[in-house]
Amino acid sequence: MEKYQQRSSLKYKKSPITNNYTISKNVLGSGISGQVKEVFSNSDGQKYALKILKDNFNSRREVELHWKSSAYHHVVHIKDVYENSIDGQNHLLIVMECMEGGELFVQILDKKGFNEREAAEIMKDMCKAVKFLHDMKIVHRDLKPENFLYSTKDKNSVLKLTDFGFAKETALFDSLQTPCYTPYYVAPEVLGPENYDKSCDIWSLGVIMYILLCGLPPFFSKHGLAISPGMKKCIRLGKYDFSHSKFEHVSQDAKNLIRGMLNTNPNQRLTIDEVIENKWISQYIKVPKTPLLTIEVLKSETDEQWDEIQQEMARVLQEMRGEPPKTFKIKNPQSSNSALAKRRRNKGGNSMSPIHRLARNVAKLGAAPLIYINSLKA
C-alpha cells in the first residue's frame, strides 16, 4: 500500500462558499443525491467539483467518512466542506477534486481495444481503495463501475473511488443490516434478512471484475426490472457461469479469482487482503494480454432510442428520493416511431435484453437503479 498522511478532523466552514469559489452553471454530473457542479477557486482559478447535500445525519456521515478516506491516493479527494443555507434550508457543500477522466467504463469505451492485463491492473487499483477502507473499518456498500472515476484522460490517469452515501464504520457495529445496494452488484446476504459485514464489498468487486472481462453482468433480471425474484434467487445461489463465448479465452486464474469473490458464504469468501495477494492481481504485469470483447458488448445496440429509458430511470430515482412525481411525456408504444418501440411491436415484447440495458446504463447514464431502504438502521 502507498504511504498516506492521515487527515485531521473535518472542520465545516460556515462562511459563504462564494467567498472562496465561483460556482459555474456547468453541471458535471448528477446522481440520486443531486447534481455535481463545476466550481473555480477565487484564489488560483483551479477547477473543482461541488456536491450539494441537504444537511442531515446521513449526509454528515457520508461526508465525514469520505473526508477520512480521501487521505488515500485512490479515493477522490475532498478539499473543503461548507455549511451554508440555500433557500432557507441548511446544506453541506462539498468541494472535491474534479475527475476529468470520467467514469471507468466510459474511459474503457474510448479505447480501441481492451485486454485481460488491463482489466487486472484496473482491479488492482480498485482493490487498493477497498483495502484502505476495510483497514479503517469502513465498508463502502455501493461499489460499482460508476463510482470509480479517472483523474484525467491521459495514460497516467489515477482511478479513484467516490460516493460514500452508503458507507458505514463497521467498528461501531458487530454487523450491518440495512439493505442498501445497487441490484447488479448486491451480495446475497445483503438481500436479507441476515446481517452482513464488509465482505459484501468483495462480492461487488467480483461482479465488477466479471463485467470487466466480458461486458455482461453475472446476474440480471430477465423481465427488465431493477431486480426480480428470479434474479434474487440466482444471487442467493451464486448461479452464474463462464460458459458463454465471451469467457472462452479468459485465463483460468481470473475465473478462479471471481469464484472466490462470488462465494455465497461470506465466511468463505475471499478477504480484500486475499484478493490483493492473488497472483492475478499482485502479478498483474504477468497476466496475458488476451483481447477481451468487453468494449464490443458494452457498445452493442447503442443506436436505439434512449429517451424512454431515461424517463423511466428518472422516475425510479425520483421515487427513491421521496420526491413528488413530475410530469413525464410517455409515448404510446403502439404509435411511437422509435427503433426500440418498433422492435417491441415486431417481436411482441421487450426486445432489449437486460444485459444490453445494463451496458447502455453504464455507457450513457452511469446509473443502475439504487435500492436504499430505511437508511437510519445499522
QUIPEZI-V116400 format. One record per residue. N is the residue number from 1. RES is the residue in one small letter. SS is DSSP state (~ for helix, > for strand, _ for the rest). PHI is phi as a letter, one per 40 degrees, with the letter a starting at -180 (999 if undefined). Layout:
((N & RES & SS & PHI) (N & RES & SS & PHI))
This chain:
((1 & m & _ & 999) (2 & e & _ & c) (3 & k & _ & c) (4 & y & _ & a) (5 & q & _ & b) (6 & q & _ & c) (7 & r & _ & c) (8 & s & _ & c) (9 & s & _ & c) (10 & l & _ & c) (11 & k & _ & b) (12 & y & _ & c) (13 & k & > & c) (14 & k & _ & c) (15 & s & _ & c) (16 & p & _ & d) (17 & i & ~ & c) (18 & t & ~ & c) (19 & n & ~ & c) (20 & n & _ & b) (21 & y & > & b) (22 & t & > & b) (23 & i & > & c) (24 & s & > & c) (25 & k & > & c) (26 & n & > & c) (27 & v & > & c) (28 & l & > & c) (29 & g & > & i) (30 & s & > & a) (31 & g & > & a) (32 & i & _ & c) (33 & s & _ & c) (34 & g & > & h) (35 & q & > & c) (36 & v & > & b) (37 & k & > & b) (38 & e & > & c) (39 & v & > & b) (40 & f & > & b) (41 & s & > & c) (42 & n & _ & c) (43 & s & _ & c) (44 & d & _ & b) (45 & g & _ & g) (46 & q & _ & c) (47 & k & > & c) (48 & y & > & b) (49 & a & > & b) (50 & l & > & b) (51 & k & > & b) (52 & i & > & b) (53 & l & > & b) (54 & k & > & c) (55 & d & _ & c) (56 & n & _ & a) (57 & f & ~ & d) (58 & n & ~ & c) (59 & s & ~ & c) (60 & r & ~ & c) (61 & r & ~ & c) (62 & e & ~ & d) (63 & v & ~ & c) (64 & e & ~ & c) (65 & l & ~ & c) (66 & h & ~ & c) (67 & w & ~ & d) (68 & k & ~ & c) (69 & s & ~ & c) (70 & s & _ & c) (71 & a & _ & c) (72 & y & _ & c) (73 & h & _ & d) (74 & h & _ & b) (75 & v & > & b) (76 & v & _ & d) (77 & h & _ & c) (78 & i & > & c) (79 & k & > & c) (80 & d & > & a) (81 & v & > & b) (82 & y & > & b) (83 & e & > & b) (84 & n & > & b) (85 & s & > & c) (86 & i & > & b) (87 & d & _ & f) (88 & g & _ & g) (89 & q & > & b) (90 & n & > & c) (91 & h & > & b) (92 & l & > & b) (93 & l & > & b) (94 & i & > & b) (95 & v & > & c) (96 & m & > & b) (97 & e & > & c) (98 & c & _ & c) (99 & m & _ & c) (100 & e & _ & c) (101 & g & _ & c) (102 & g & > & g) (103 & e & > & c) (104 & l & ~ & d) (105 & f & ~ & c) (106 & v & ~ & c) (107 & q & ~ & c) (108 & i & ~ & c) (109 & l & ~ & c) (110 & d & _ & c) (111 & k & _ & c) (112 & k & _ & c) (113 & g & _ & a) (114 & f & _ & a) (115 & n & > & b) (116 & e & ~ & c) (117 & r & ~ & c) (118 & e & ~ & c) (119 & a & ~ & c) (120 & a & ~ & c) (121 & e & ~ & c) (122 & i & ~ & c) (123 & m & ~ & c) (124 & k & ~ & d) (125 & d & ~ & c) (126 & m & ~ & c) (127 & c & ~ & c) (128 & k & ~ & c) (129 & a & ~ & c) (130 & v & ~ & c) (131 & k & ~ & c) (132 & f & ~ & d) (133 & l & ~ & c) (134 & h & ~ & c) (135 & d & ~ & c) (136 & m & _ & c) (137 & k & _ & g) (138 & i & > & b) (139 & v & > & b) (140 & h & _ & c) (141 & r & _ & g) (142 & d & _ & a) (143 & l & _ & c) (144 & k & _ & a) (145 & p & ~ & d) (146 & e & ~ & c) (147 & n & ~ & c) (148 & f & > & b) (149 & l & > & b) (150 & y & > & c) (151 & s & _ & c) (152 & t & _ & a) (153 & k & _ & c) (154 & d & _ & c) (155 & k & _ & c) (156 & n & _ & c) (157 & s & _ & c) (158 & v & _ & b) (159 & l & > & c) (160 & k & > & b) (161 & l & > & c) (162 & t & _ & a) (163 & d & _ & g) (164 & f & _ & b) (165 & g & _ & c) (166 & f & _ & b) (167 & a & _ & c) (168 & k & > & a) (169 & e & > & c) (170 & t & ~ & c) (171 & a & ~ & c) (172 & l & ~ & c) (173 & f & _ & b) (174 & d & _ & c) (175 & s & _ & a) (176 & l & > & b) (177 & q & _ & b) (178 & t & _ & c) (179 & p & _ & c) (180 & c & > & b) (181 & y & > & a) (182 & t & > & b) (183 & p & ~ & d) (184 & y & ~ & c) (185 & y & ~ & b) (186 & v & _ & c) (187 & a & _ & c) (188 & p & ~ & d) (189 & e & ~ & c) (190 & v & ~ & c) (191 & l & ~ & c) (192 & g & _ & g) (193 & p & _ & c) (194 & e & _ & c) (195 & n & _ & c) (196 & y & > & a) (197 & d & _ & b) (198 & k & _ & c) (199 & s & ~ & c) (200 & c & ~ & c) (201 & d & ~ & c) (202 & i & ~ & c) (203 & w & ~ & d) (204 & s & ~ & c) (205 & l & ~ & c) (206 & g & ~ & c) (207 & v & ~ & c) (208 & i & ~ & c) (209 & m & ~ & c) (210 & y & ~ & d) (211 & i & ~ & c) (212 & l & ~ & d) (213 & l & ~ & c) (214 & c & ~ & a) (215 & g & _ & g) (216 & l & _ & b) (217 & p & _ & c) (218 & p & _ & c) (219 & f & _ & b) (220 & f & _ & a) (221 & s & _ & c) (222 & k & _ & c) (223 & h & _ & b) (224 & g & _ & g) (225 & l & _ & c) (226 & a & _ & c) (227 & i & _ & a) (228 & s & _ & b) (229 & p & ~ & d) (230 & g & ~ & c) (231 & m & ~ & c) (232 & k & ~ & d) (233 & k & ~ & c) (234 & c & ~ & c) (235 & i & ~ & c) (236 & r & ~ & c) (237 & l & ~ & c) (238 & g & _ & g) (239 & k & _ & c) (240 & y & _ & a) (241 & d & _ & a) (242 & f & _ & b) (243 & s & _ & c) (244 & h & _ & c) (245 & s & ~ & c) (246 & k & ~ & c) (247 & f & ~ & c) (248 & e & _ & d) (249 & h & _ & b) (250 & v & _ & c) (251 & s & _ & c) (252 & q & ~ & c) (253 & d & ~ & c) (254 & a & ~ & c) (255 & k & ~ & c) (256 & n & ~ & c) (257 & l & ~ & c) (258 & i & ~ & c) (259 & r & ~ & d) (260 & g & ~ & c) (261 & m & ~ & c) (262 & l & _ & c) (263 & n & _ & c) (264 & t & _ & c) (265 & n & _ & c) (266 & p & _ & c) (267 & n & _ & c) (268 & q & _ & b) (269 & r & _ & c) (270 & l & _ & d) (271 & t & _ & c) (272 & i & ~ & c) (273 & d & ~ & c) (274 & e & ~ & c) (275 & v & ~ & c) (276 & i & ~ & c) (277 & e & ~ & c) (278 & n & _ & d) (279 & k & ~ & c) (280 & w & ~ & c) (281 & i & ~ & c) (282 & s & ~ & c) (283 & q & _ & b) (284 & y & ~ & d) (285 & i & ~ & c) (286 & k & ~ & c) (287 & v & _ & c) (288 & p & _ & c) (289 & k & _ & c) (290 & t & _ & c) (291 & p & > & c) (292 & l & _ & b) (293 & l & _ & c) (294 & t & ~ & d) (295 & i & ~ & c) (296 & e & ~ & c) (297 & v & ~ & c) (298 & l & ~ & c) (299 & k & ~ & c) (300 & s & _ & c) (301 & e & _ & g) (302 & t & _ & c) (303 & d & _ & c) (304 & e & _ & c) (305 & q & _ & c) (306 & w & _ & b) (307 & d & ~ & d) (308 & e & ~ & c) (309 & i & ~ & c) (310 & q & ~ & d) (311 & q & ~ & c) (312 & e & ~ & c) (313 & m & ~ & c) (314 & a & ~ & c) (315 & r & ~ & c) (316 & v & ~ & c) (317 & l & ~ & c) (318 & q & ~ & c) (319 & e & ~ & c) (320 & m & ~ & c) (321 & r & _ & c) (322 & g & _ & g) (323 & e & _ & c) (324 & p & _ & c) (325 & p & _ & c) (326 & k & _ & c) (327 & t & _ & c) (328 & f & _ & b) (329 & k & _ & c) (330 & i & _ & c) (331 & k & _ & c) (332 & n & _ & c) (333 & p & _ & c) (334 & q & _ & c) (335 & s & _ & b) (336 & s & _ & c) (337 & n & _ & b) (338 & s & _ & c) (339 & a & ~ & c) (340 & l & ~ & c) (341 & a & ~ & c) (342 & k & ~ & c) (343 & r & ~ & c) (344 & r & ~ & c) (345 & r & ~ & c) (346 & n & ~ & c) (347 & k & ~ & c) (348 & g & _ & g) (349 & g & _ & i) (350 & n & _ & c) (351 & s & _ & c) (352 & m & _ & c) (353 & s & _ & c) (354 & p & ~ & c) (355 & i & ~ & c) (356 & h & ~ & c) (357 & r & ~ & c) (358 & l & ~ & d) (359 & a & ~ & d) (360 & r & ~ & c) (361 & n & ~ & c) (362 & v & ~ & c) (363 & a & ~ & c) (364 & k & ~ & b) (365 & l & ~ & b) (366 & g & _ & g) (367 & a & _ & a) (368 & a & _ & c) (369 & p & _ & d) (370 & l & > & c) (371 & i & > & b) (372 & y & > & a) (373 & i & _ & b) (374 & n & _ & f) (375 & s & _ & c) (376 & l & _ & c) (377 & k & _ & c) (378 & a & _ & c))
